[in-house]
Amino acid sequence: MPSRRSEALAVSLVTGINLAMARLVDIWDSIGIMEEQRVERMETVKKHIESLMNDMIAEEEALKHRIGSNIITFQKQLEGLYAEMSLEPYKLEEGLTVLQTEKNLRLRLEALLKEKNDRLKEMRSLQQQDEELCVELCATPYYIPTGSMPSRAQLQELRGHIKTLSEEKKSRLKVFAGLREDIARLMGEMGHEPETSLEKEAVSSDDDVFLLTHENIKALQLLLCQLQVKKQSLTSARDDLRNRAISLWDRLECTDQERGEFQDGLPGTLSDEIAQWQKEVDRLEMVQKAKLEEVINKIRQELVHFWDKCMFGPKQREPFNAHFCDSDFTEGLLLLHEDELLREKARYEKARPLLEIVEKWEKNWALFQEFERKASDPNRFSNRGGTLLKEAKERVRVQKMLPKLEEEVRSAAEDWEKQQGSPFLVQGQGVMEYIASQWEEHRLQRDKEKGERMTKKGETTPFKTPSKRPHGGTSVGVTPSKIRKTPNQSMLRTTCASSNGTPGTFISLAGKPPLSTHKAQRNRALDISQASPLQELNGEKKHLRIGSYSEFTSELSKKASYEAVLNSTAKDIL
């Protein structure tokens, strides 16, 4: 279709020229221009048309040449841009005309040039952001060679680098803000005024005064640690002064009103509090100097209290006796007493866990001894209201608790000795020796009481013939004629325990016991009355040493096989 249009235009152009020439000939004829002039004029027209056509042909030839040159130029430029911008070479479509090829190459070149400018512009913007972040964070900028064209991958990596730095900046800003806030708070609590440049910058309201570097973070963290240590030191000093003041208040018997008025007037910062407590301590110490004797006596009472709580024996208290009994009340003597009191308090706090176990053992030991005393009381069965049952239950509980507590004491004492390198003393002796001595003392007391009872029984008549038999009862020692016999009750025998733990003789109720038996019992009772409990203990139980509740109960179980008293009738026979 396009070719037909161009051919039609060419035919139309020839036809137009022919018509124009015919028109000119008609004009020339009407004018009467001669043939020679007509030829000249026609040559002029020809030259004019040929010149016009030649000019047009030259212009089109120049256009063709320029298009060819442009194609070559565009191709070279594109090759350079492909290499510079790290892109794959552009491939032209096949079958295109020269003009279409030139157009495609030109459009592609324009697009690449625009992309190049955009890349350079974006690179400059990103590099500026990157440099600012790197300066704030003291980091290394993303490297792109100067004057080079960044690739798409490089721009993407640069964006990622900036994103990472931005997140790091937010994180560091949060850390910086927290550190500066903590530093300002600590300074306010302590009443500390900034002295160094770092402290001044740390509490400054200017957020840009610090570069967000790791070194600055470490510097602020170190400053915060120093302030925390200083606060702990000030707090400890404040607490020491307060404890000192409270101790002086107690010794000087200051009223609660005086204490409350002073504490209500305390300032808010630690430094000011320390200054006020120091003034109060100085004032109280001046008052104390005027009451040295009274104050020292109160400290002595406290010392005795802590000595008792630590379970000190006389030897452990003896080193301080010279100062304790000193009647020359001076400030030096007061200082000695205060130092000793501080040592005893510290010693008590260190040994408190073990002392609490020993105290618990002593409470249960006292209950055990009380139950033992009640068990030997003949009037205990007159109680009513379930008292005996309650006592029995409590006694069982104490009997189970004592060996457990002794084992706890033993374990704790061993740990103490491993840690401290010295034995744990109670009343001047090792804690287990102390418990063993308590058991030994208890055993000796029981043997003594037993000896006294046996002595009293030996001094009395073994048995008597009652003058009158109670209704429905059976008297011991009456004649057979006064006892109604039955087939199954012709003879009764009662076993009694002798004082040395061997079974007694069988006594017939039908008559008096044999004379030899009666004499042997009397002689045994006299021997017991003449021997002391300790001598009896040494004679019969030289091998025995009771050091715990379990050993004590095992001995009781052994003795029960031959010392048991079956009933009250046997006791009366003895």
C-alpha positions in Angstrom: 0.0 0.0 0.0 2.7 2.5 0.8 4.5 1.8 -2.5 1.4 2.5 -4.5 0.9 5.8 -2.8 4.5 6.8 -3.5 4.1 5.7 -7.2 0.9 7.7 -7.5 2.6 10.7 -6.0 5.5 10.3 -8.6 3.0 10.1 -11.5 1.1 13.1 -10.1 4.4 15.0 -9.8 5.3 14.3 -13.5 1.8 15.1 -14.6 1.9 18.4 -12.7 5.2 19.3 -14.3 3.8 18.5 -17.7 0.7 20.6 -17.1 2.9 23.4 -15.7 5.0 23.3 -18.8 2.0 23.3 -21.1 0.6 26.2 -19.2 3.9 28.1 -19.6 3.8 27.3 -23.3 0.3 28.7 -23.6 1.4 31.8 -21.8 4.4 32.2 -24.0 2.3 31.7 -27.1 -0.2 34.3 -26.0 2.5 36.7 -25.3 4.2 35.9 -28.5 7.5 34.9 -27.2 9.7 33.7 -29.9 11.2 30.2 -30.1 14.6 31.2 -29.0 13.3 33.1 -26.0 10.9 30.2 -25.3 13.9 27.8 -25.3 15.8 30.0 -23.0 12.9 30.2 -20.7 12.3 26.4 -20.8 16.0 25.9 -20.1 15.7 28.2 -17.1 12.7 26.2 -15.9 14.6 23.0 -16.4 17.7 24.3 -14.5 15.4 25.5 -11.7 13.7 22.1 -11.4 16.9 20.2 -11.7 18.6 22.4 -9.1 15.6 21.9 -6.8 15.7 18.2 -7.3 19.5 18.0 -6.9 19.2 20.0 -3.7 16.6 17.7 -2.4 18.6 14.6 -3.5 21.7 16.0 -1.7 19.7 16.7 1.4 18.3 13.2 1.4 21.7 11.7 0.7 23.0 13.7 3.7 20.2 12.4 5.8 21.0 8.9 4.8 24.7 9.4 5.6 23.8 11.1 8.9 21.5 8.2 9.8 24.3 5.7 9.1 26.7 7.8 11.2 24.2 8.0 14.0 23.7 4.2 14.0 27.5 3.7 14.3 27.7 6.4 17.0 24.7 5.1 18.9 26.1 1.6 18.8 29.5 2.7 20.1 27.9 4.8 22.9 25.6 1.9 23.8 28.5 -0.5 24.0 30.3 1.9 26.4 27.2 2.4 28.5 26.6 -1.3 28.7 30.1 -1.8 30.0 30.0 1.2 32.3 26.6 0.3 33.7 27.3 -3.4 33.9 24.4 -4.4 31.6 24.0 -7.0 29.0 24.5 -5.7 25.4 21.3 -4.7 23.5 20.4 -6.9 20.5 18.6 -5.3 17.5 15.8 -7.0 15.8 16.4 -8.4 12.4 14.8 -7.0 9.2 14.6 -3.4 10.4 15.2 -0.5 8.1 18.1 1.9 8.6 15.8 4.6 9.8 14.1 2.2 12.3 17.4 0.8 13.5 18.6 4.4 14.1 15.4 5.2 16.0 15.6 2.1 18.2 19.3 2.7 18.9 18.6 6.4 19.7 15.7 5.6 22.1 17.7 2.9 23.8 20.6 5.3 24.2 18.3 8.0 25.6 16.9 5.5 28.1 20.4 4.4 29.2 21.6 8.0 29.6 18.5 8.7 31.7 19.2 5.7 33.9 22.8 6.7 34.2 21.9 10.1 35.4 19.4 8.7 37.8 21.9 6.3 39.2 24.5 9.0 39.6 21.9 11.2 41.3 20.7 8.4 43.6 24.3 7.4 44.4 25.2 10.9 45.4 22.1 11.1 47.7 22.8 7.7 49.2 26.5 8.4 49.7 25.6 11.6 51.5 23.3 9.7 53.9 25.8 6.9 54.3 28.6 9.4 55.2 26.5 11.2 57.8 25.5 7.9 59.5 29.1 6.7 59.4 30.3 9.9 60.9 27.7 9.6 63.8 28.4 5.9 64.3 32.1 6.1 63.5 31.6 3.4 60.9 33.2 2.7 57.5 31.3 4.1 54.5 30.2 1.8 51.7 32.9 2.0 49.1 32.2 2.9 45.5 35.2 4.1 43.4 35.2 7.8 42.7 34.0 8.6 39.1 32.7 5.1 38.4 29.2 4.3 37.5 27.5 2.3 40.3 25.8 -0.9 39.2 22.3 -1.8 40.2 23.7 -4.4 42.7 26.0 -1.7 44.2 23.1 0.7 44.7 21.1 -2.1 46.3 23.9 -2.9 48.6 24.3 0.8 49.5 20.6 1.0 50.3 21.0 -2.1 52.6 24.1 -0.5 54.2 22.2 2.6 55.0 19.3 0.7 56.4 21.6 -1.3 58.6 23.3 1.9 59.9 19.9 3.5 60.5 18.7 0.6 62.6 22.1 0.7 64.5 21.6 4.4 65.0 18.2 3.8 66.5 19.5 1.1 68.8 22.4 3.2 69.9 20.2 6.2 70.5 18.1 4.1 72.7 21.2 2.9 74.6 22.5 6.5 74.9 19.2 7.8 76.1 19.0 5.1 78.7 22.5 5.6 79.9 22.2 9.4 80.1 18.9 9.1 81.9 20.4 6.7 84.5 23.4 9.0 84.9 21.3 12.0 85.4 19.0 10.1 87.9 22.0 8.9 89.9 23.5 12.3 90.0 20.2 13.7 91.2 19.8 11.0 93.9 23.3 11.6 95.2 23.3 15.3 94.8 26.4 15.1 92.7 27.3 18.1 90.5 29.0 17.3 87.1 32.7 17.9 87.3 34.4 16.4 84.2 33.6 17.2 80.6 32.2 13.7 80.2 29.8 14.2 83.1 28.7 17.6 81.8 28.1 16.2 78.3 26.2 13.2 79.7 23.6 15.4 81.4 23.5 18.0 78.6 20.1 18.6 76.9 21.8 18.7 73.5 21.2 15.3 71.8 24.0 15.9 69.2 26.7 16.5 71.8 27.7 12.8 71.6 28.7 10.7 68.6 27.0 7.4 68.7 30.2 5.4 68.8 31.0 2.2 70.8 33.8 4.2 72.6 31.3 6.8 73.8 28.9 4.1 74.9 31.7 2.3 76.8 32.6 5.7 78.3 29.1 6.3 79.5 28.7 2.8 80.8 32.0 3.2 82.7 30.7 6.5 84.1 27.4 4.9 85.1 29.3 2.0 86.9 31.4 4.6 88.7 28.4 6.5 89.8 26.7 3.3 90.9 29.7 2.4 93.0 29.8 5.8 94.4 26.1 5.6 95.3 26.7 2.2 97.0 29.5 3.8 98.9 27.4 6.8 99.9 24.4 4.5 100.8 26.7 2.3 102.9 28.1 5.4 104.6 24.6 6.7 105.2 23.4 3.4 106.6 26.5 3.2 108.8 25.8 6.6 110.2 22.1 5.9 110.6 22.8 2.6 112.4 25.4 4.5 114.5 22.8 7.2 115.3 20.1 4.6 116.1 22.5 2.7 118.4 23.3 6.0 120.1 19.6 6.9 120.4 19.0 3.5 122.0 21.9 3.9 124.4 20.9 7.5 125.3 17.2 6.5 125.5 16.1 9.3 123.1 12.4 9.6 122.7 10.5 8.5 119.5 9.5 12.1 119.0 13.1 13.3 118.8 13.9 10.5 116.3 10.8 11.2 114.2 11.5 15.0 114.1 15.0 14.4 112.9 14.0 11.8 110.2 11.2 14.0 108.9 13.6 16.8 108.3 16.0 14.8 106.2 16.7 16.2 102.7 16.3 14.2 99.5 19.8 13.6 98.2 22.3 11.1 99.7 25.0 13.7 100.1 22.7 16.0 102.2 21.4 13.0 104.2 25.0 11.9 105.0 25.8 15.4 106.1 22.7 15.5 108.4 23.3 12.0 109.8 27.0 13.0 110.5 25.8 16.1 112.4 23.4 14.0 114.4 26.0 11.4 115.2 28.5 14.1 116.2 25.9 15.6 118.5 25.0 12.2 120.0 28.6 11.4 120.6 29.1 14.6 122.4 26.1 13.7 124.6 27.5 10.2 125.0 30.8 11.6 126.3 28.9 13.1 129.2 27.4 9.7 129.9 30.3 7.4 129.4 29.6 5.2 132.4 26.0 4.7 131.6 26.7 4.0 127.9 29.5 1.5 128.6 27.3 -0.4 131.0 24.6 -0.6 128.3 27.1 -1.9 125.8 28.2 -4.5 128.4 24.6 -5.6 128.7 24.5 -6.0 124.9 27.8 -7.9 125.0 26.4 -10.3 127.6 23.3 -10.7 125.5 25.3 -11.6 122.3 27.7 -13.9 124.3 24.6 -15.8 125.6 23.2 -15.9 122.0 26.5 -17.3 120.8 26.6 -19.8 123.7 30.0 -18.6 124.9 31.5 -20.3 127.9 33.6 -18.6 130.6 36.9 -19.3 128.7 35.5 -17.6 125.5 34.5 -14.5 127.5 37.7 -14.4 129.5 39.9 -12.4 126.9 37.6 -9.4 127.3 37.1 -9.7 131.1 39.8 -7.2 131.9 38.0 -4.5 129.8 34.6 -5.7 130.9 35.5 -5.2 134.6 37.4 -2.0 134.1 35.9 0.9 136.1 38.0 3.6 134.5 35.3 4.9 132.0 37.1 6.6 129.2 36.6 7.1 125.5 39.2 4.5 124.8 37.3 1.9 126.9 34.1 2.9 125.0 35.8 2.2 121.7 37.1 -1.2 122.9 33.6 -2.1 123.9 32.1 -0.9 120.7 34.6 -2.9 118.6 34.0 -6.0 120.7 30.2 -5.6 120.2 30.6 -5.3 116.5 32.7 -8.4 116.4 30.2 -10.4 118.4 27.3 -9.2 116.2 29.2 -10.2 113.1 30.1 -13.6 114.7 26.5 -14.2 115.6 25.3 -13.4 112.1 27.9 -15.8 110.6 27.0 -18.6 113.0 23.2 -18.0 113.2 22.1 -21.0 111.1 24.0 -23.4 113.3 23.1 -21.6 116.5 19.4 -21.8 115.6 19.7 -25.6 115.2 21.4 -25.9 118.6 18.8 -23.6 120.2 16.1 -25.9 118.7 17.8 -28.9 120.1 18.1 -27.3 123.6 14.3 -26.5 123.6 13.5 -30.1 122.7 16.1 -31.3 125.2 14.4 -29.2 128.0 11.0 -30.8 127.0 12.6 -34.2 127.1 14.0 -33.7 130.6 10.6 -32.3 131.7 8.8 -35.4 130.5 11.4 -37.5 132.2 10.8 -35.7 135.5 7.0 -36.0 135.1 7.4 -39.7 134.3 9.0 -40.3 137.7 6.3 -38.3 139.5 3.9 -40.7 141.3 1.1 -38.2 141.3 1.0 -37.9 137.5 -1.9 -40.4 137.2 -4.2 -38.2 139.2 -4.5 -35.8 136.1 -7.7 -35.8 134.2 -9.0 -34.3 131.0 -6.6 -36.1 128.6 -3.5 -34.4 129.9 -1.5 -37.7 130.1 -2.5 -38.5 126.5 -1.3 -35.1 125.3 1.9 -35.5 127.2 2.5 -38.9 125.7 2.0 -37.7 122.2 4.3 -34.7 122.8 6.9 -37.0 124.4 6.9 -39.3 121.3 7.4 -36.2 119.1 10.3 -35.0 121.1 11.9 -38.4 121.2 11.7 -38.5 117.4 12.9 -35.0 117.0 16.0 -35.2 119.2 18.1 -37.6 117.0 17.2 -35.7 113.9 18.3 -32.4 115.4 21.5 -34.0 116.7 22.3 -35.3 113.2 21.6 -31.8 111.8 23.9 -30.3 114.4 26.6 -32.8 113.5 26.4 -32.1 109.8 26.3 -28.3 110.2 29.3 -28.5 112.6 31.3 -30.5 110.1 30.5 -27.9 107.4 31.5 -25.1 109.8 34.8 -26.8 110.6 35.6 -27.3 106.8 34.8 -23.7 106.0 36.3 -21.9 109.1 39.1 -24.4 109.9 38.1 -24.5 113.6 35.6 -26.4 115.7 32.3 -24.8 116.6 32.2 -24.3 120.4 29.2 -24.2 122.7 29.9 -23.3 126.3 33.6 -23.7 125.6 33.5 -27.2 124.1 32.7 -28.8 120.8 29.0 -28.8 120.0 28.8 -32.6 119.8 30.9 -32.9 123.1 28.4 -30.4 124.6 25.4 -32.6 123.6 27.2 -35.7 124.8 27.9 -34.0 128.2 24.3 -33.2 128.5 23.3 -36.8 128.0 26.0 -38.0 130.4 24.8 -35.5 133.0 21.3 -36.7 132.5 22.3 -40.3 132.8 24.2 -39.6 136.1 21.2 -37.8 137.5 19.0 -40.7 136.7 21.4 -43.1 138.3 21.6 -40.9 141.3 17.8 -40.8 141.7 17.6 -44.5 141.2 20.2 -45.1 143.9 18.3 -42.9 146.3 15.1 -44.7 145.6 16.8 -48.1 146.1 18.3 -46.9 149.3 14.9 -45.8 150.7 13.4 -49.1 149.7 16.2 -51.0 151.4 15.5 -49.2 154.7 11.8 -50.2 154.7 10.2 -53.6 155.6 9.9 -55.7 152.5 6.3 -56.7 153.2 3.7 -56.7 156.1 0.8 -58.9 157.0 -2.3 -56.7 156.9 -4.5 -56.7 160.0 -7.6 -56.8 157.8 -8.1 -57.9 154.3 -10.2 -55.6 152.1 -13.4 -56.9 150.7 -12.8 -58.8 147.5 -9.1 -58.5 147.7 -6.1 -60.7 148.4 -3.6 -59.8 151.0 0.0 -60.7 150.7 1.6 -62.6 153.6 -1.6 -63.9 155.2 -2.0 -67.5 156.5 -3.6 -70.1 154.2 -6.5 -70.5 156.5 -7.6 -66.9 155.8 -7.6 -67.3 152.0 -10.3 -68.9 150.1 -8.6 -71.3 147.7 -9.9 -72.4 144.3 -8.7 -75.2 142.1 -6.9 -72.7 139.7 -5.8 -70.3 142.3 -3.9 -72.4 144.9 -0.6 -70.5 144.4 0.3 -67.0 143.1 3.8 -66.0 142.2 5.1 -62.5 141.7 8.4 -61.6 140.2 10.3 -58.7 141.6 13.4 -57.0 140.1 16.4 -56.9 142.3 18.5 -53.8 142.6 21.3 -55.3 140.6 19.0 -56.1 137.6 18.7 -59.9 138.2 15.3 -61.6 138.5 14.0 -61.9 142.1 12.8 -65.0 143.9 9.3 -66.4 143.7 7.3 -65.7 146.8 4.3 -67.9 147.7 1.3 -66.1 149.0 0.4 -69.2 151.2 3.2 -68.3 153.6 6.2 -66.1 154.4 9.2 -66.1 152.1 12.3 -68.1 153.1 14.6 -66.5 155.6 17.6 -66.7 153.3 15.7 -64.7 150.6 14.7 -62.0 153.1 18.2 -61.7 154.4 19.7 -61.4 150.9 17.3 -58.6 150.0 18.1 -56.7 153.2 21.9 -57.1 152.6 21.5 -55.9 149.0 19.6 -52.9 150.1 22.2 -52.0 152.7 25.0 -52.3 150.1 23.2 -50.0 147.8 22.5 -47.4 150.5 26.3 -47.3 151.3 27.4 -47.0 147.7 27.0 -43.7 145.8 25.3 -43.5 142.4 28.6 -42.6 140.7 30.3 -45.6 142.4 27.5 -47.9 141.3 27.8 -46.5 137.8 31.6 -47.1 137.7 31.1 -50.6 139.0 28.4 -51.7 136.7 28.7 -49.6 133.5 32.3 -48.6 133.1 32.0 -49.2 129.4 28.9 -46.9 129.0 29.2 -43.4 127.7 25.9 -41.9 126.3 26.4 -39.2 123.8 23.1 -39.0 122.0 19.5 -39.7 122.3 19.7 -42.9 120.1 22.4 -44.3 122.4 20.4 -43.4 125.5 17.2 -45.2 124.1 19.3 -48.2 123.2 20.6 -48.5 126.7 17.0 -48.2 128.0 15.9 -51.0 125.8 18.7 -53.2 127.1 17.9 -52.5 130.7 14.2 -53.1 130.2 14.7 -56.9 129.8 15.9 -57.3 133.4 14.8 -54.1 135.3 11.1 -54.2 134.4 8.7 -54.0 137.3 5.6 -55.9 136.5 3.1 -54.2 138.9 2.8 -52.2 142.1 2.5 -55.4 144.2 6.1 -56.3 143.4 7.2 -52.8 144.4 5.4 -53.3 147.8 7.2 -56.6 148.3 10.5 -54.9 147.9 
